[in-house]
Amino acid sequence: MKPLLPVDEAITRLLEAAVPVADSEALPLAECDGRVLAADLAARLTQPPFDASAMDGYALRSADAPEIGSVFTVIGQAAAGHAFPDTVGQGEAVRIFTGAPVPAGADTVLIQEDAEVLEAGKIRTAFEVATGRHIRPRGQDFAEGETVLKSGRELGFTDLTVAAAMNHATLTVYRRPLIAILATGDELLPPGSTPLPAQIIASNTFGIAALARTAGADILDLGIIPDNDALIRAAIGKAVAAKADVLVTLGGASVGDHDLVQAALKAEGMQLDFWRIAMRPGKPLMVGAIDTMQVLGLPGNPVASLVCGLLFLQPLIHRIARRTPLQRAATARTATPLKANDHRQDYLRARFRTDENGALVAEAYAKQDSSMMNILAHSDCLIVRPPHAPAMEAGTECPVIRLRA
């Protein structure tokens, strides 16, 4: 039997085979959060479109205020959306509000706190005046035709704000990868069912689908398929027909009498890349491809399935979706001694706390069985124990993977 494949090599081979999506779609701006821009985005107008007041105050000519105490006659006002129609002349001022166009002739704004209001519609400067003060010049932010956002940018709230300001109602973005999920097993029933003594409730699909959506994918749920070769092959055919980017199978990928998935995949044309990884939990992980559709076979044990989903599926989707991978790697001090490790890379469920010095501490749970979902739900991280790692004393720094990036 071939030796188990190291985790890092498995991840590298999986990602090297990934093909980023090339096709795009036009979506309303409100639906583009988290999507990846597929074309450069240039401004359709200049911002600000005019010299605008940055403060409430008075627009005037700086040359008319050579010293504090200069007096001006207020001849009108300008507000946001309402420009003063005339030109400011010598010794004149216009009452102006934030965002309003600076009137022709004026070259500075005296803020209202620095203006003394006199009788008969006059004001007196109580602070020195400087040319250009408190004015946002036309085009200060961006100019019409200027490329502000580049293709390949993952769009967040700041990007959507500037895209709207550039007068774009729709954006051209890359489509989301389609991830087909296939669960198999005679023993599995959907949540809400009443299981017989030999049956269990299927849970993996929901966690794996959530991981995939978080990474930026759409989901095709192929349901729970019994241990029947023809039915499994039919479900695989649905994924192919839907042009899924990745088919994720849950369980049944080993070579036991009741493990039919790997054989069914090969019968449908899968080229197996590798199978069986030097990791705990998650050894039965399988990777292959049917034409352009990548296949990722995850273990049936819930914790093993989710750990593999975190380590393999999410980075794969990020690569296909052209998104920036989440940075989950960190370091912490172990709260308890850890025994020496064997030839498989170990991922220990743990919770965070801080010590008296404020340092991050990871406390591994005593039980690490790969079927125990409750512990995983209450974990903050996975402590990574490399192959053949020596025993570790409490307080030693160790690598961890955050479960909540």
C-alpha positions in Angstrom: 0.0 0.0 0.0 1.3 3.5 -0.9 2.4 5.7 2.0 -0.1 8.3 3.2 0.3 11.7 1.4 1.5 14.6 3.6 -1.1 17.3 4.2 0.9 20.2 2.6 1.5 18.2 -0.5 -2.1 17.2 -0.8 -3.3 20.8 -0.5 -0.7 22.0 -3.1 -1.7 19.3 -5.6 -5.4 20.1 -5.1 -4.9 23.9 -5.6 -2.6 23.5 -8.5 -5.3 21.7 -10.4 -7.9 24.3 -9.7 -9.1 26.5 -12.6 -10.4 30.0 -11.7 -13.8 30.9 -13.1 -13.5 32.8 -16.4 -17.2 33.7 -17.1 -18.9 36.7 -15.6 -22.3 38.2 -15.1 -23.7 41.7 -14.6 -25.4 42.2 -11.2 -27.1 45.1 -9.5 -24.7 47.0 -7.2 -26.6 45.9 -4.1 -25.9 42.2 -4.9 -22.1 42.6 -5.4 -20.9 42.4 -1.8 -18.1 39.8 -1.7 -18.1 39.3 -5.4 -14.9 39.6 -7.5 -14.8 42.4 -10.1 -14.3 40.9 -13.6 -13.5 44.2 -15.4 -11.8 47.5 -14.6 -14.2 50.0 -13.2 -13.8 53.6 -14.3 -15.6 56.7 -13.0 -18.6 57.9 -15.1 -18.3 61.4 -13.5 -16.0 63.6 -11.6 -16.2 63.7 -7.8 -16.7 66.2 -6.5 -18.3 67.6 -9.7 -17.6 71.2 -8.6 -15.6 73.0 -6.0 -17.5 72.3 -2.8 -17.6 73.7 0.6 -16.3 71.4 3.3 -17.8 73.4 6.1 -20.8 75.6 7.0 -19.7 79.3 6.8 -19.3 82.1 4.3 -17.8 81.9 0.8 -15.8 85.1 -0.1 -12.7 86.4 -1.8 -9.6 86.0 0.3 -8.1 89.2 -1.2 -10.8 91.1 0.5 -9.8 90.0 3.9 -6.1 91.0 4.3 -6.6 91.2 8.1 -8.8 90.0 10.9 -11.8 92.3 11.3 -12.6 92.7 7.6 -16.3 93.3 6.9 -18.4 91.7 4.2 -22.0 92.1 2.9 -23.9 88.8 2.7 -25.7 88.7 -0.7 -27.3 85.3 -0.6 -26.8 81.6 0.3 -25.8 78.3 -1.2 -26.9 74.9 0.1 -26.3 71.3 -0.9 -28.2 70.9 -4.1 -28.9 74.6 -4.5 -26.1 76.7 -6.0 -25.8 80.5 -5.7 -26.5 81.7 -9.2 -24.4 84.9 -9.3 -20.8 85.9 -8.9 -19.3 87.0 -5.6 -17.8 90.5 -5.9 -15.5 92.7 -3.9 -16.5 92.9 -0.2 -19.3 90.3 -0.7 -20.0 87.0 0.9 -22.4 84.1 0.4 -23.8 82.1 3.3 -22.7 78.5 2.4 -23.4 75.1 3.8 -21.4 71.9 3.6 -21.5 70.2 0.2 -22.8 73.3 -1.6 -21.0 74.5 -4.8 -18.6 77.4 -4.1 -20.0 80.4 -6.0 -18.1 82.0 -8.9 -15.7 84.6 -7.7 -15.2 83.1 -4.2 -11.9 81.3 -3.4 -12.2 80.5 0.3 -14.7 79.6 3.0 -14.8 81.4 6.4 -16.3 78.9 8.8 -19.3 80.2 10.8 -17.4 79.9 14.1 -14.9 82.4 12.8 -17.5 84.9 11.6 -19.0 87.7 13.7 -22.6 88.4 12.6 -23.3 92.1 12.4 -26.5 94.1 11.7 -27.8 94.9 8.2 -26.7 91.6 6.7 -23.0 92.0 7.3 -20.3 89.8 8.9 -16.8 90.5 10.2 -13.9 88.1 10.1 -12.7 86.9 13.5 -10.0 84.7 12.1 -7.4 84.9 9.4 -8.5 84.0 5.9 -6.5 81.9 3.4 -7.1 81.1 -0.2 -8.6 77.6 -0.8 -9.4 77.0 2.9 -12.3 74.6 3.6 -12.9 74.0 -0.1 -12.9 70.5 -1.7 -11.7 71.1 -5.3 -13.4 69.6 -8.2 -12.1 66.1 -9.0 -10.3 65.8 -5.7 -11.6 62.3 -5.2 -11.6 61.0 -8.8 -12.1 62.3 -12.4 -14.4 61.0 -15.1 -12.7 58.2 -17.0 -10.3 57.4 -14.2 -10.0 53.7 -13.3 -10.6 53.4 -9.6 -11.2 49.7 -9.1 -9.2 47.0 -10.9 -10.4 43.7 -12.3 -9.8 40.9 -9.7 -10.7 43.0 -6.7 -12.9 41.4 -4.1 -15.6 43.9 -3.4 -16.4 45.0 0.1 -18.4 47.8 1.6 -15.8 50.5 0.7 -15.7 49.4 -2.9 -19.4 49.4 -3.3 -19.6 52.9 -1.9 -17.1 54.3 -4.4 -18.7 52.3 -7.2 -22.0 53.9 -6.4 -20.4 57.3 -6.3 -18.9 56.7 -9.7 -22.5 56.3 -10.9 -22.5 52.5 -11.6 -25.8 50.8 -11.0 -24.5 47.4 -12.1 -21.1 45.7 -12.0 -19.5 42.9 -14.0 -18.4 40.3 -11.6 -17.1 36.7 -11.9 -19.8 34.1 -11.3 -19.7 32.1 -8.1 -18.3 28.6 -8.3 -21.0 25.9 -8.2 -20.3 23.2 -5.6 -22.4 20.0 -5.8 -22.7 18.1 -2.5 -23.5 14.4 -2.5 -24.1 12.5 0.8 -24.3 8.7 0.6 -25.3 6.0 3.1 -28.3 3.7 3.8 -28.1 4.8 7.5 -28.6 8.5 6.8 -31.9 10.4 7.2 -32.6 14.2 6.9 -33.0 16.3 10.0 -36.6 16.1 11.3 -36.9 12.4 10.6 -37.5 9.6 13.1 -34.5 7.2 12.8 -34.8 3.5 13.2 -32.3 1.8 15.6 -29.7 1.4 12.8 -30.1 4.9 11.3 -28.6 8.3 12.1 -29.4 11.9 11.1 -27.3 13.3 8.3 -25.5 16.4 9.4 -22.4 16.9 7.3 -24.1 18.5 4.3 -25.2 21.5 6.3 -21.7 22.3 7.7 -20.0 21.7 4.4 -22.5 23.8 2.5 -22.0 26.6 5.0 -18.2 26.5 4.6 -18.7 26.6 0.8 -21.1 29.5 0.9 -18.7 31.4 3.2 -15.9 30.9 0.7 -18.1 32.4 -2.1 -19.8 29.4 -3.7 -23.3 28.5 -4.8 -24.6 25.1 -3.7 -26.2 22.2 -5.6 -27.5 19.8 -3.0 -27.8 16.3 -4.5 -29.4 14.9 -1.4 -28.8 11.7 0.5 -28.3 8.8 -1.8 -28.6 5.1 -0.6 -25.7 2.7 -1.0 -26.7 1.9 -4.5 -24.3 2.1 -7.4 -26.8 3.1 -10.0 -28.3 5.8 -7.9 -24.9 7.2 -6.9 -23.9 7.3 -10.6 -27.1 9.1 -11.5 -26.4 11.7 -8.9 -22.8 12.2 -10.2 -24.3 12.6 -13.6 -26.5 15.5 -12.3 -23.4 17.3 -11.0 -21.8 16.9 -14.4 -24.9 18.1 -16.3 -25.1 21.1 -14.0 -21.5 22.0 -14.9 -20.5 22.0 -11.2 -17.0 23.2 -10.6 -16.5 20.8 -7.7 -18.3 17.7 -6.6 -18.0 17.1 -2.9 -18.9 13.6 -1.7 -19.6 12.8 1.9 -18.6 9.3 3.1 -18.3 6.1 1.2 -15.0 6.8 -0.5 -13.1 4.0 1.1 -12.8 0.5 -0.4 -15.0 -1.6 1.9 -17.9 -3.7 0.7 -20.4 -0.9 1.4 -18.2 2.0 0.2 -19.4 2.5 -3.4 -18.5 6.1 -4.1 -15.0 5.8 -5.4 -15.9 3.0 -7.7 -19.0 4.9 -9.0 -16.9 8.0 -9.6 -14.3 6.0 -11.6 -17.1 4.4 -13.6 -18.3 8.0 -14.5 -14.8 8.9 -15.7 -13.0 10.2 -12.6 -9.3 10.3 -12.8 -8.1 9.7 -9.3 -5.2 12.0 -8.2 -4.7 10.8 -4.7 -6.4 9.2 -1.8 -5.6 8.7 1.9 -3.8 11.6 3.7 -1.4 11.6 6.6 -3.7 13.5 8.9 -6.0 12.9 11.9 -8.9 13.3 11.5 -9.5 13.0 7.8 -7.2 10.2 6.5 -9.8 8.9 3.9 -9.9 12.2 1.9 -9.9 11.6 -1.9 -9.1 14.0 -4.8 -9.8 13.5 -8.5 -11.5 15.0 -11.5 -14.2 14.2 -14.0 -13.2 16.3 -17.1 -13.1 19.9 -15.7 -15.1 19.1 -12.6 -12.8 18.6 -9.5 -13.9 15.9 -7.1 -13.3 16.1 -3.4 -14.3 13.1 -1.4 -14.6 13.9 2.3 -14.8 11.4 5.2 -18.1 10.4 6.6 -17.3 11.2 10.2 -18.7 14.7 10.9 -15.6 16.2 12.5 -13.2 14.7 10.0 -15.5 16.0 7.2 -15.6 19.5 8.6 -11.8 19.6 9.3 -11.1 18.5 5.7 -13.6 21.0 4.5 -11.8 23.8 6.3 -8.4 22.7 5.1 -9.1 21.7 1.6 -12.6 22.8 0.3 -12.5 26.4 1.4 -9.1 27.2 -0.1 -10.1 25.4 -3.2 -13.2 27.5 -3.6 -11.2 30.7 -2.9 -8.8 29.7 -5.7 -11.7 29.0 -8.2 -13.6 32.1 -7.2 -10.5 34.3 -7.4 -11.0 35.4 -3.8 -8.3 36.1 -1.2 -7.9 33.1 1.1 -8.9 33.5 4.7 -5.9 33.8 7.1 -6.7 31.3 9.8 -3.1 30.4 10.9 -2.0 31.7 14.2 0.1 30.7 17.2 -0.8 30.2 20.8 0.6 28.6 24.0 -0.7 25.2 24.8 -2.6 25.1 28.2 -1.6 21.5 28.9 1.2 19.1 28.0 0.9 17.4 24.6 2.2 13.9 24.0 4.5 13.0 21.1 2.8 12.6 17.8 3.0 9.7 15.3 3.3 9.8 11.5 -0.1 11.6 10.9 -0.5 15.3 11.2 -2.9 15.8 14.1 -5.6 18.5 14.5 -6.7 18.8 18.1 -9.9 20.7 18.9 -9.2 23.4 21.4 -10.7 26.5 23.0 -9.0 29.9 23.5 -8.3 31.8 26.7 -5.8 34.4 27.8 -3.2 33.9 30.6 -2.4 36.5 33.3 0.0 38.3 30.8 -2.7 38.5 28.1 -1.0 35.8 25.9 -3.3 33.6 23.9 -3.6 30.1 25.2 -5.2 27.0 23.5 -6.6 24.3 25.7 -7.1 21.0 23.9 -10.2 19.0 24.8 -9.4 15.7 26.4 -11.6 13.7 24.0 -10.8 14.0 20.3 -13.0 11.3 18.7 -13.8 12.3 15.1 -17.6 11.8 15.6 -18.0 14.3 18.5 -19.6 17.3 16.9 -20.5 19.0 20.2 -16.8 19.5 21.0 -16.1 21.0 17.6 -19.0 23.4 18.0 -17.5 24.8 21.2 -13.9 24.9 19.9 -12.2 28.1 18.8 -9.2 26.5 17.0 -7.4 23.4 16.0 -4.0 22.8 17.5 -1.7 21.5 14.7 0.7 18.7 15.7 3.0 17.9 12.8 4.1 14.3 12.0 6.5 13.0 14.6 6.3 16.1 16.7 8.0 15.6 20.1 6.1 15.9 23.4 5.4 19.5 24.4 5.2 21.0 27.8 2.4 23.3 28.9 3.1 26.9 28.0 5.0 26.0 24.8 4.1 28.0 21.7 2.3 25.9 19.0 0.6 26.5 15.6 -3.2 26.7 15.6 -5.9 27.2 12.9 -8.6 29.5 13.9 -12.1 28.1 13.3 -13.5 31.6 13.1 -11.3 33.8 10.9 
